[in-house]
Amino acid sequence: MPKTDINNKPYALLSQVKVGDILIADEGFISNDENGKDIHCIRPNRKCKVKYSNGLYVRCAHGRHYLEGQLDFEDNNSLVGFYPT
């Protein structure tokens, strides 16, 4: 059973994601540029195609956003911040 967001919408499960799948980012991902300014790494509601290179990832403003970094600590399967299509 996947974890859900505050609106009870289920997140994608790593065990069910494969190369070529499309995931949808939630409110998006923010990181900092070289000057410390907040920028969108992945824009809100962006459709992201899953790719593979030393792990599953989606493209972001910095290159690759690896999905393992989104794993929920409790179930180690839910990709917090990404929804299935």
Buried (B, 14 or more C-beta within 10 A) or exposed (E): EBBEEEEEEEBBBBEEBEEEBEBBBBEBBEBEEEEEEEEBBBBEEBEBEBBEEEEBBBBBBEEBBEBEEBBBEEEEBBBBBBBBE
